[in-house]
Amino acid sequence: MQMKSINSIITCFFFIFLLTNSVLSAENIHVQNAWIREAPPAIKVMAGYLDIENSSDRALTLVSAESPEFERIEFHISQTKNGVASMQQQEHIIIAPDSTLSFEPGAYHLMLFNPSVPMREGKRISIKLTFEDGKTLSFDAIVRRSNLTAIPHQHDHRH
Ligand SMILES: [Cu+2]
C-alpha cells in the first residue's frame, strides 16, 4: 500500500519533469540562471537577468517579453560613455546560432516596469519570451538580493 503510493508520487514527478522539459526544449532554446534584482518597494522599475542558449543552427530574434506580474518588460543594454552610465532600449535581440547570450549586470538586461505585487527575495516570477517566428518560451525567474554594488543600475534613460 505504502509502496504503491510512493510509486505513484514518483510517476507523477516523472510526468511533471517531462512536461517542464518539453516546454523548455522548444526549438533548441534554453533559459538558465534567470533572476530579478530585488529592489526597495518604492522602486517601480526592476532589472532581470538570464542566459539564453540557442543550440540550433540558425539565429533567433527575440522580439518581446511579458509577465503577468509586470505592466511591461523592455530589453535594455547598459553602456558607459565618457564615464557616464546609461541604458538604451533595444527593439529586438539577436542570438547567434550555437551560442549563449547572457543578460547580466552592466550589459543586456530585462527592464521590468510596475510590479503588481511586492517583489521580495525568493519570489518566483513567470516570464514569457516571444521570438520573431512567433515561437514562445516561458520560464520562472527568482527574485534575489544582489551584492554587486560595484555595478550601479542607473534608471536614467537617455535615448
Ligand atoms: Cu534598463
Backbone and ligand atoms as CSV (ligand in chain L), in Angstrom:
chain,resi,resn,atom,element,x,y,z
A,1,MET,N,N,0.857,-1.211,0.000
A,1,MET,CA,C,0.000,0.000,0.000
A,1,MET,C,C,0.880,1.243,0.000
A,2,GLN,N,N,1.817,1.268,0.966
A,2,GLN,CA,C,2.676,2.437,1.060
A,2,GLN,C,C,3.602,2.536,-0.163
A,3,MET,N,N,4.116,1.364,-0.565
A,3,MET,CA,C,4.986,1.303,-1.738
A,3,MET,C,C,4.267,1.831,-2.969
A,4,LYS,N,N,2.994,1.470,-3.065
A,4,LYS,CA,C,2.197,1.853,-4.232
A,4,LYS,C,C,2.064,3.379,-4.308
A,5,SER,N,N,1.811,3.989,-3.165
A,5,SER,CA,C,1.620,5.447,-3.215
A,5,SER,C,C,2.947,6.160,-3.503
A,6,ILE,N,N,4.051,5.588,-3.026
A,6,ILE,CA,C,5.367,6.161,-3.360
A,6,ILE,C,C,5.595,6.079,-4.858
A,7,ASN,N,N,5.237,4.920,-5.402
A,7,ASN,CA,C,5.367,4.755,-6.857
A,7,ASN,C,C,4.543,5.771,-7.633
A,8,SER,N,N,3.330,6.008,-7.190
A,8,SER,CA,C,2.515,6.962,-7.947
A,8,SER,C,C,3.050,8.388,-7.808
A,9,ILE,N,N,3.634,8.672,-6.660
A,9,ILE,CA,C,4.257,10.001,-6.493
A,9,ILE,C,C,5.439,10.146,-7.447
A,10,ILE,N,N,6.255,9.087,-7.514
A,10,ILE,CA,C,7.411,9.109,-8.419
A,10,ILE,C,C,6.950,9.265,-9.860
A,11,THR,N,N,5.925,8.507,-10.252
A,11,THR,CA,C,5.383,8.593,-11.609
A,11,THR,C,C,4.908,10.016,-11.898
A,12,CYS,N,N,4.240,10.577,-10.911
A,12,CYS,CA,C,3.709,11.927,-11.052
A,12,CYS,C,C,4.839,12.932,-11.287
A,13,PHE,N,N,5.902,12.858,-10.486
A,13,PHE,CA,C,7.041,13.759,-10.659
A,13,PHE,C,C,7.702,13.562,-12.021
A,14,PHE,N,N,7.740,12.308,-12.433
A,14,PHE,CA,C,8.349,11.996,-13.716
A,14,PHE,C,C,7.594,12.706,-14.842
A,15,PHE,N,N,6.265,12.678,-14.793
A,15,PHE,CA,C,5.496,13.326,-15.860
A,15,PHE,C,C,5.607,14.848,-15.789
A,16,ILE,N,N,5.671,15.370,-14.575
A,16,ILE,CA,C,5.858,16.819,-14.441
A,16,ILE,C,C,7.207,17.210,-15.051
A,17,PHE,N,N,8.210,16.388,-14.778
A,17,PHE,CA,C,9.544,16.633,-15.330
A,17,PHE,C,C,9.497,16.629,-16.865
A,18,LEU,N,N,8.836,15.617,-17.431
A,18,LEU,CA,C,8.740,15.516,-18.896
A,18,LEU,C,C,8.063,16.748,-19.480
A,19,LEU,N,N,6.998,17.151,-18.835
A,19,LEU,CA,C,6.203,18.281,-19.306
A,19,LEU,C,C,7.045,19.563,-19.290
A,20,THR,N,N,7.698,19.820,-18.147
A,20,THR,CA,C,8.523,21.014,-17.993
A,20,THR,C,C,9.657,21.011,-19.013
A,21,ASN,N,N,10.252,19.826,-19.140
A,21,ASN,CA,C,11.384,19.704,-20.028
A,21,ASN,C,C,11.011,19.965,-21.482
A,22,SER,N,N,9.858,19.477,-21.919
A,22,SER,CA,C,9.471,19.659,-23.316
A,22,SER,C,C,9.188,21.134,-23.600
A,23,VAL,N,N,8.651,21.845,-22.606
A,23,VAL,CA,C,8.380,23.275,-22.808
A,23,VAL,C,C,9.699,24.033,-22.953
A,24,LEU,N,N,10.665,23.720,-22.070
A,24,LEU,CA,C,11.929,24.442,-22.095
A,24,LEU,C,C,12.789,24.087,-23.316
A,25,SER,N,N,12.562,22.922,-23.904
A,25,SER,CA,C,13.394,22.500,-25.021
A,25,SER,C,C,12.880,23.003,-26.363
A,26,ALA,N,N,11.776,23.733,-26.347
A,26,ALA,CA,C,11.170,24.182,-27.586
A,26,ALA,C,C,12.201,24.844,-28.489
A,27,GLU,N,N,12.332,24.343,-29.698
A,27,GLU,CA,C,13.197,24.966,-30.708
A,27,GLU,C,C,14.632,25.151,-30.249
A,28,ASN,N,N,15.129,24.227,-29.440
A,28,ASN,CA,C,16.533,24.287,-29.019
A,28,ASN,C,C,16.923,25.583,-28.312
A,29,ILE,N,N,15.994,26.123,-27.574
A,29,ILE,CA,C,16.308,27.317,-26.782
A,29,ILE,C,C,16.225,26.922,-25.321
A,30,HIS,N,N,17.233,27.326,-24.564
A,30,HIS,CA,C,17.210,27.028,-23.139
A,30,HIS,C,C,17.488,28.298,-22.348
A,31,VAL,N,N,16.725,28.454,-21.279
A,31,VAL,CA,C,16.948,29.601,-20.397
A,31,VAL,C,C,17.507,29.080,-19.088
A,32,GLN,N,N,18.558,29.734,-18.603
A,32,GLN,CA,C,19.156,29.350,-17.325
A,32,GLN,C,C,19.464,30.579,-16.491
A,33,ASN,N,N,19.600,30.359,-15.194
A,33,ASN,CA,C,20.047,31.407,-14.258
A,33,ASN,C,C,19.190,32.671,-14.330
A,34,ALA,N,N,17.897,32.503,-14.447
A,34,ALA,CA,C,17.028,33.684,-14.552
A,34,ALA,C,C,16.741,34.253,-13.166
A,35,TRP,N,N,17.051,35.532,-12.991
A,35,TRP,CA,C,16.768,36.171,-11.704
A,35,TRP,C,C,16.450,37.643,-11.888
A,36,ILE,N,N,15.772,38.177,-10.897
A,36,ILE,CA,C,15.391,39.591,-10.895
A,36,ILE,C,C,15.993,40.209,-9.646
A,37,ARG,N,N,16.593,41.374,-9.815
A,37,ARG,CA,C,17.247,42.010,-8.672
A,37,ARG,C,C,16.192,42.640,-7.753
A,38,GLU,N,N,16.216,42.231,-6.484
A,38,GLU,CA,C,15.281,42.795,-5.522
A,38,GLU,C,C,15.522,44.296,-5.389
A,39,ALA,N,N,14.434,45.043,-5.283
A,39,ALA,CA,C,14.541,46.497,-5.163
A,39,ALA,C,C,13.655,46.956,-4.005
A,40,PRO,N,N,13.943,48.133,-3.439
A,40,PRO,CA,C,13.058,48.651,-2.382
A,40,PRO,C,C,11.630,48.813,-2.931
A,41,PRO,N,N,10.605,48.648,-2.070
A,41,PRO,CA,C,9.219,48.668,-2.544
A,41,PRO,C,C,8.842,49.935,-3.326
A,42,ALA,N,N,9.494,51.045,-3.035
A,42,ALA,CA,C,9.153,52.296,-3.711
A,42,ALA,C,C,9.636,52.329,-5.165
A,43,ILE,N,N,10.564,51.457,-5.495
A,43,ILE,CA,C,11.118,51.430,-6.849
A,43,ILE,C,C,10.208,50.615,-7.764
A,44,LYS,N,N,9.757,51.248,-8.839
A,44,LYS,CA,C,8.791,50.595,-9.723
A,44,LYS,C,C,9.424,50.028,-10.995
A,45,VAL,N,N,10.741,50.067,-11.053
A,45,VAL,CA,C,11.444,49.509,-12.205
A,45,VAL,C,C,12.497,48.532,-11.687
A,46,MET,N,N,12.490,47.320,-12.211
A,46,MET,CA,C,13.445,46.314,-11.748
A,46,MET,C,C,14.216,45.747,-12.935
A,47,ALA,N,N,15.390,45.193,-12.649
A,47,ALA,CA,C,16.211,44.608,-13.706
A,47,ALA,C,C,16.214,43.088,-13.575
A,48,GLY,N,N,16.142,42.417,-14.717
A,48,GLY,CA,C,16.153,40.956,-14.732
A,48,GLY,C,C,17.285,40.437,-15.596
A,49,TYR,N,N,17.831,39.290,-15.197
A,49,TYR,CA,C,18.986,38.717,-15.894
A,49,TYR,C,C,18.748,37.242,-16.176
A,50,LEU,N,N,19.346,36.743,-17.255
A,50,LEU,CA,C,19.214,35.329,-17.613
A,50,LEU,C,C,20.225,34.994,-18.700
A,51,ASP,N,N,20.429,33.700,-18.904
A,51,ASP,CA,C,21.236,33.232,-20.026
A,51,ASP,C,C,20.291,32.540,-20.994
A,52,ILE,N,N,20.384,32.899,-22.274
A,52,ILE,CA,C,19.569,32.233,-23.291
A,52,ILE,C,C,20.513,31.476,-24.215
A,53,GLU,N,N,20.341,30.160,-24.236
A,53,GLU,CA,C,21.184,29.325,-25.083
A,53,GLU,C,C,20.417,28.946,-26.347
A,54,ASN,N,N,21.014,29.248,-27.479
A,54,ASN,CA,C,20.447,28.872,-28.777
A,54,ASN,C,C,21.307,27.735,-29.331
A,55,SER,N,N,20.792,26.513,-29.219
A,55,SER,CA,C,21.592,25.378,-29.708
A,55,SER,C,C,21.181,24.958,-31.114
A,56,SER,N,N,20.409,25.803,-31.780
A,56,SER,CA,C,20.029,25.489,-33.163
A,56,SER,C,C,21.081,26.055,-34.123
A,57,ASP,N,N,20.920,25.764,-35.412
A,57,ASP,CA,C,21.919,26.229,-36.391
A,57,ASP,C,C,21.478,27.509,-37.107
A,58,ARG,N,N,20.511,28.209,-36.517
A,58,ARG,CA,C,20.129,29.492,-37.117
A,58,ARG,C,C,19.992,30.559,-36.027
A,59,ALA,N,N,20.117,31.799,-36.405
A,59,ALA,CA,C,19.993,32.897,-35.444
A,59,ALA,C,C,18.536,33.019,-35.004
A,60,LEU,N,N,18.341,33.410,-33.766
A,60,LEU,CA,C,16.999,33.617,-33.242
A,60,LEU,C,C,16.860,35.083,-32.875
A,61,THR,N,N,15.700,35.644,-33.179
A,61,THR,CA,C,15.471,37.044,-32.844
A,61,THR,C,C,14.370,37.134,-31.794
A,62,LEU,N,N,14.773,37.681,-30.658
A,62,LEU,CA,C,13.851,37.862,-29.541
A,62,LEU,C,C,13.142,39.202,-29.742
A,63,VAL,N,N,11.805,39.186,-29.761
A,63,VAL,CA,C,11.091,40.444,-30.037
A,63,VAL,C,C,10.318,41.004,-28.844
A,64,SER,N,N,9.929,40.153,-27.889
A,64,SER,CA,C,9.235,40.717,-26.732
A,64,SER,C,C,9.295,39.789,-25.530
A,65,ALA,N,N,9.020,40.381,-24.368
A,65,ALA,CA,C,8.949,39.625,-23.119
A,65,ALA,C,C,7.760,40.160,-22.338
A,66,GLU,N,N,7.066,39.283,-21.651
A,66,GLU,CA,C,5.940,39.722,-20.828
A,66,GLU,C,C,5.816,38.851,-19.593
A,67,SER,N,N,5.115,39.403,-18.581
A,67,SER,CA,C,4.888,38.680,-17.339
A,67,SER,C,C,3.558,39.135,-16.758
A,68,PRO,N,N,2.781,38.193,-16.195
A,68,PRO,CA,C,1.532,38.612,-15.554
A,68,PRO,C,C,1.777,39.523,-14.354
A,69,GLU,N,N,3.009,39.511,-13.822
A,69,GLU,CA,C,3.311,40.292,-12.618
A,69,GLU,C,C,3.829,41.704,-12.894
A,70,PHE,N,N,4.040,42.034,-14.176
A,70,PHE,CA,C,4.557,43.369,-14.503
A,70,PHE,C,C,3.729,44.000,-15.624
A,71,GLU,N,N,3.641,45.318,-15.592
A,71,GLU,CA,C,2.889,46.037,-16.609
A,71,GLU,C,C,3.526,45.861,-17.991
A,72,ARG,N,N,4.858,46.003,-18.041
A,72,ARG,CA,C,5.545,45.714,-19.303
A,72,ARG,C,C,7.018,45.394,-19.048
A,73,ILE,N,N,7.637,44.768,-20.066
A,73,ILE,CA,C,9.060,44.433,-19.975
A,73,ILE,C,C,9.748,44.916,-21.250
A,74,GLU,N,N,10.880,45.578,-21.083
A,74,GLU,CA,C,11.670,46.023,-22.239
A,74,GLU,C,C,13.037,45.340,-22.210
A,75,PHE,N,N,13.686,45.316,-23.381
A,75,PHE,CA,C,15.076,44.851,-23.458
A,75,PHE,C,C,15.953,46.095,-23.428
A,76,HIS,N,N,16.952,46.087,-22.563
A,76,HIS,CA,C,17.869,47.232,-22.459
A,76,HIS,C,C,19.311,46.779,-22.546
A,77,ILE,N,N,20.148,47.732,-22.913
A,77,ILE,CA,C,21.583,47.494,-22.795
A,77,ILE,C,C,22.195,48.665,-22.032
A,78,SER,N,N,23.072,48.327,-21.088
A,78,SER,CA,C,23.777,49.357,-20.317
A,78,SER,C,C,25.082,49.677,-21.031
A,79,GLN,N,N,25.397,50.954,-21.082
A,79,GLN,CA,C,26.646,51.378,-21.708
A,79,GLN,C,C,27.282,52.474,-20.868
A,80,THR,N,N,28.581,52.544,-20.948
A,80,THR,CA,C,29.276,53.646,-20.280
A,80,THR,C,C,30.042,54.428,-21.333
A,81,LYS,N,N,29.658,55.695,-21.483
A,81,LYS,CA,C,30.316,56.553,-22.472
A,81,LYS,C,C,30.842,57.791,-21.752
A,82,ASN,N,N,32.112,58.077,-21.916
A,82,ASN,CA,C,32.763,59.200,-21.241
A,82,ASN,C,C,32.495,59.183,-19.732
A,83,GLY,N,N,32.517,57.995,-19.174
A,83,GLY,CA,C,32.328,57.862,-17.734
A,83,GLY,C,C,30.886,57.966,-17.260
A,84,VAL,N,N,29.942,58.117,-18.199
A,84,VAL,CA,C,28.531,58.242,-17.811
A,84,VAL,C,C,27.788,56.955,-18.202
A,85,ALA,N,N,27.178,56.326,-17.193
A,85,ALA,CA,C,26.421,55.101,-17.460
A,85,ALA,C,C,25.014,55.458,-17.909
A,86,SER,N,N,24.550,54.772,-18.929
A,86,SER,CA,C,23.171,54.990,-19.368
A,86,SER,C,C,22.634,53.683,-19.942
A,87,MET,N,N,21.334,53.672,-20.241
A,87,MET,CA,C,20.730,52.478,-20.807
A,87,MET,C,C,19.997,52.840,-22.080
A,88,GLN,N,N,19.996,51.906,-22.990
A,88,GLN,CA,C,19.249,52.107,-24.228
A,88,GLN,C,C,18.313,50.940,-24.445
A,89,GLN,N,N,17.102,51.270,-24.860
A,89,GLN,CA,C,16.140,50.217,-25.169
A,89,GLN,C,C,16.507,49.570,-26.507
A,90,GLN,N,N,16.345,48.246,-26.573
A,90,GLN,CA,C,16.586,47.503,-27.803
A,90,GLN,C,C,15.245,46.931,-28.279
A,91,GLU,N,N,14.913,47.154,-29.534
A,91,GLU,CA,C,13.643,46.640,-30.054
A,91,GLU,C,C,13.658,45.115,-30.130
A,92,HIS,N,N,14.809,44.572,-30.487
A,92,HIS,CA,C,14.919,43.122,-30.534
A,92,HIS,C,C,16.356,42.719,-30.212
A,93,ILE,N,N,16.514,41.455,-29.895
A,93,ILE,CA,C,17.829,40.925,-29.518
A,93,ILE,C,C,18.089,39.696,-30.386
A,94,ILE,N,N,19.231,39.666,-31.048
A,94,ILE,CA,C,19.563,38.529,-31.906
A,94,ILE,C,C,20.521,37.592,-31.163
A,95,ILE,N,N,20.160,36.320,-31.150
A,95,ILE,CA,C,21.016,35.304,-30.525
A,95,ILE,C,C,21.583,34.444,-31.644
A,96,ALA,N,N,22.887,34.510,-31.811
A,96,ALA,CA,C,23.570,33.817,-32.910
A,96,ALA,C,C,23.409,32.292,-32.784
A,97,PRO,N,N,23.544,31.571,-33.915
A,97,PRO,CA,C,23.455,30.110,-33.870
A,97,PRO,C,C,24.503,29.535,-32.920
A,98,ASP,N,N,24.149,28.460,-32.240
A,98,ASP,CA,C,25.081,27.758,-31.355
A,98,ASP,C,C,25.801,28.677,-30.385
A,99,SER,N,N,25.048,29.536,-29.732
A,99,SER,CA,C,25.701,30.424,-28.771
A,99,SER,C,C,24.761,30.749,-27.619
A,100,THR,N,N,25.348,31.284,-26.579
A,100,THR,CA,C,24.572,31.691,-25.405
A,100,THR,C,C,24.709,33.190,-25.227
A,101,LEU,N,N,23.581,33.849,-25.097
A,101,LEU,CA,C,23.598,35.287,-24.838
A,101,LEU,C,C,23.255,35.499,-23.366
A,102,SER,N,N,24.119,36.221,-22.672
A,102,SER,CA,C,23.870,36.453,-21.253
A,102,SER,C,C,23.332,37.853,-21.034
A,103,PHE,N,N,22.225,37.910,-20.326
A,103,PHE,CA,C,21.719,39.180,-19.824
A,103,PHE,C,C,22.323,39.275,-18.430
A,104,GLU,N,N,23.190,40.255,-18.210
A,104,GLU,CA,C,23.896,40.320,-16.931
A,104,GLU,C,C,24.142,41.767,-16.543
A,105,PRO,N,N,24.393,42.002,-15.242
A,105,PRO,CA,C,24.606,43.384,-14.802
A,105,PRO,C,C,25.689,44.082,-15.633
A,106,GLY,N,N,25.391,45.297,-16.075
A,106,GLY,CA,C,26.338,46.072,-16.870
A,106,GLY,C,C,26.205,45.851,-18.366
A,107,ALA,N,N,25.315,44.954,-18.789
A,107,ALA,CA,C,25.153,44.658,-20.214
A,107,ALA,C,C,23.656,44.569,-20.549
A,108,TYR,N,N,23.288,43.560,-21.303
A,108,TYR,CA,C,21.856,43.381,-21.585
A,108,TYR,C,C,21.114,43.067,-20.299
A,109,HIS,N,N,19.895,43.575,-20.205
A,109,HIS,CA,C,19.028,43.190,-19.086
A,109,HIS,C,C,17.578,43.354,-19.484
A,110,LEU,N,N,16.709,42.681,-18.765
A,110,LEU,CA,C,15.284,42.931,-18.915
A,110,LEU,C,C,14.961,44.080,-17.982
A,111,MET,N,N,14.165,45.034,-18.455
A,111,MET,CA,C,13.718,46.123,-17.598
A,111,MET,C,C,12.238,45.878,-17.358
A,112,LEU,N,N,11.897,45.629,-16.093
A,112,LEU,CA,C,10.531,45.231,-15.742
A,112,LEU,C,C,9.844,46.391,-15.030
A,113,PHE,N,N,8.718,46.827,-15.578
A,113,PHE,CA,C,8.047,48.031,-15.081
A,113,PHE,C,C,6.779,47.713,-14.289
A,114,ASN,N,N,6.612,48.445,-13.191
A,114,ASN,CA,C,5.396,48.428,-12.378
A,114,ASN,C,C,4.932,47.038,-11.943
A,115,PRO,N,N,5.626,46.452,-10.966
A,115,PRO,CA,C,5.188,45.160,-10.437
A,115,PRO,C,C,3.793,45.241,-9.831
A,116,SER,N,N,3.000,44.185,-10.007
A,116,SER,CA,C,1.631,44.194,-9.479
A,116,SER,C,C,1.602,43.854,-7.991
A,117,VAL,N,N,2.644,43.184,-7.516
A,117,VAL,CA,C,2.724,42.805,-6.101
A,117,VAL,C,C,4.161,43.071,-5.637
A,118,PRO,N,N,4.384,43.166,-4.299
A,118,PRO,CA,C,5.757,43.389,-3.826
A,118,PRO,C,C,6.673,42.237,-4.253
A,119,MET,N,N,7.856,42.583,-4.703
A,119,MET,CA,C,8.809,41.590,-5.212
A,119,MET,C,C,9.884,41.335,-4.175
A,120,ARG,N,N,9.586,40.433,-3.247
A,120,ARG,CA,C,10.556,40.117,-2.194
A,120,ARG,C,C,11.434,38.960,-2.618
A,121,GLU,N,N,12.576,38.867,-1.960
A,121,GLU,CA,C,13.537,37.796,-2.272
A,121,GLU,C,C,12.868,36.419,-2.180
A,122,GLY,N,N,13.145,35.578,-3.129
A,122,GLY,CA,C,12.617,34.211,-3.139
A,122,GLY,C,C,11.370,34.049,-3.983
A,123,LYS,N,N,10.740,35.165,-4.370
A,123,LYS,CA,C,9.518,35.074,-5.178
A,123,LYS,C,C,9.849,34.600,-6.596
A,124,ARG,N,N,8.975,33.741,-7.119
A,124,ARG,CA,C,9.154,33.246,-8.493
A,124,ARG,C,C,8.226,33.993,-9.428
A,125,ILE,N,N,8.788,34.486,-10.515
A,125,ILE,CA,C,8.027,35.284,-11.476
A,125,ILE,C,C,8.032,34.556,-12.818
A,126,SER,N,N,6.854,34.388,-13.376
A,126,SER,CA,C,6.761,33.737,-14.684
A,126,SER,C,C,6.972,34.779,-15.792
A,127,ILE,N,N,7.845,34.464,-16.725
A,127,ILE,CA,C,8.145,35.377,-17.831
A,127,ILE,C,C,8.006,34.598,-19.133
A,128,LYS,N,N,7.425,35.251,-20.136
A,128,LYS,CA,C,7.294,34.608,-21.445
A,128,LYS,C,C,8.045,35.418,-22.492
A,129,LEU,N,N,8.920,34.748,-23.228
A,129,LEU,CA,C,9.657,35.389,-24.317
A,129,LEU,C,C,8.971,35.044,-25.636
A,130,THR,N,N,8.914,36.004,-26.552
A,130,THR,CA,C,8.377,35.729,-27.887
A,130,THR,C,C,9.452,36.021,-28.922
A,131,PHE,N,N,9.607,35.086,-29.856
A,131,PHE,CA,C,10.597,35.225,-30.924
A,131,PHE,C,C,9.909,35.673,-32.208
A,132,GLU,N,N,10.717,36.151,-33.146
A,132,GLU,CA,C,10.216,36.714,-34.391
A,132,GLU,C,C,9.324,35.741,-35.179
A,133,ASP,N,N,9.655,34.447,-35.096
A,133,ASP,CA,C,8.858,33.446,-35.826
A,133,ASP,C,C,7.560,33.073,-35.109
A,134,GLY,N,N,7.265,33.760,-34.002
A,134,GLY,CA,C,6.023,33.510,-33.282
A,134,GLY,C,C,6.155,32.482,-32.169
A,135,LYS,N,N,7.298,31.810,-32.080
A,135,LYS,CA,C,7.501,30.821,-31.021
A,135,LYS,C,C,7.642,31.543,-29.680
A,136,THR,N,N,7.193,30.868,-28.627
A,136,THR,CA,C,7.314,31.471,-27.300
A,136,THR,C,C,8.039,30.502,-26.371
A,137,LEU,N,N,8.591,31.062,-25.311
A,137,LEU,CA,C,9.293,30.261,-24.310
A,137,LEU,C,C,9.004,30.868,-22.938
A,138,SER,N,N,8.449,30.040,-22.048
A,138,SER,CA,C,8.141,30.528,-20.700
A,138,SER,C,C,9.105,29.932,-19.694
A,139,PHE,N,N,9.437,30.728,-18.692
A,139,PHE,CA,C,10.337,30.255,-17.639
A,139,PHE,C,C,10.052,31.053,-16.375
A,140,ASP,N,N,10.608,30.602,-15.265
A,140,ASP,CA,C,10.477,31.321,-13.995
A,140,ASP,C,C,11.789,32.016,-13.662
A,141,ALA,N,N,11.679,33.238,-13.190
A,141,ALA,CA,C,12.843,33.967,-12.685
A,141,ALA,C,C,12.639,34.138,-11.184
A,142,ILE,N,N,13.729,34.050,-10.438
A,142,ILE,CA,C,13.615,34.164,-8.984
A,142,ILE,C,C,14.138,35.533,-8.530
A,143,VAL,N,N,13.428,36.135,-7.594
A,143,VAL,CA,C,13.860,37.436,-7.070
A,143,VAL,C,C,14.973,37.209,-6.058
A,144,ARG,N,N,16.093,37.915,-6.269
A,144,ARG,CA,C,17.274,37.730,-5.433
A,144,ARG,C,C,17.858,39.054,-5.028
A,145,ARG,N,N,18.507,39.064,-3.859
A,145,ARG,CA,C,19.308,40.235,-3.486
A,145,ARG,C,C,20.610,40.140,-4.250
A,146,SER,N,N,21.181,41.267,-4.549
A,146,SER,CA,C,22.468,41.244,-5.226
A,146,SER,C,C,23.456,42.059,-4.440
A,147,ASN,N,N,24.687,41.529,-4.295
A,147,ASN,CA,C,25.720,42.330,-3.633
A,147,ASN,C,C,26.701,42.909,-4.640
A,148,LEU,N,N,26.261,42.975,-5.894
A,148,LEU,CA,C,27.097,43.565,-6.945
A,148,LEU,C,C,26.978,45.085,-6.903
A,149,THR,N,N,27.413,45.652,-5.781
A,149,THR,CA,C,27.265,47.096,-5.637
A,149,THR,C,C,28.228,47.860,-6.539
A,150,ALA,N,N,29.223,47.158,-7.065
A,150,ALA,CA,C,30.199,47.831,-7.922
A,150,ALA,C,C,29.588,48.259,-9.259
A,151,ILE,N,N,28.464,47.632,-9.621
A,151,ILE,CA,C,27.833,47.984,-10.894
A,151,ILE,C,C,26.471,48.610,-10.602
A,152,PRO,N,N,26.424,49.914,-10.430
A,152,PRO,CA,C,25.149,50.547,-10.127
A,152,PRO,C,C,24.218,50.461,-11.334
A,153,HIS,N,N,22.948,50.209,-11.059
A,153,HIS,CA,C,21.998,50.132,-12.166
A,153,HIS,C,C,21.294,51.474,-12.283
A,154,GLN,N,N,21.638,52.189,-13.313
A,154,GLN,CA,C,21.086,53.535,-13.499
A,154,GLN,C,C,19.706,53.458,-14.117
A,155,HIS,N,N,18.798,54.272,-13.618
A,155,HIS,CA,C,17.474,54.310,-14.226
A,155,HIS,C,C,17.273,55.617,-14.943
A,156,ASP,N,N,18.356,56.101,-15.464
A,156,ASP,CA,C,18.361,57.370,-16.145
A,156,ASP,C,C,18.393,57.033,-17.636
A,157,HIS,N,N,17.264,57.109,-18.284
A,157,HIS,CA,C,17.170,56.675,-19.683
A,157,HIS,C,C,17.454,57.833,-20.632
A,158,ARG,N,N,18.505,57.707,-21.383
A,158,ARG,CA,C,18.812,58.731,-22.380
A,158,ARG,C,C,18.732,58.087,-23.753
A,159,HIS,N,N,17.861,58.573,-24.571
A,159,HIS,CA,C,17.719,57.962,-25.907
A,159,HIS,C,C,18.223,58.907,-26.972
L,1,CU,CU,CU,17.354,49.280,-18.085
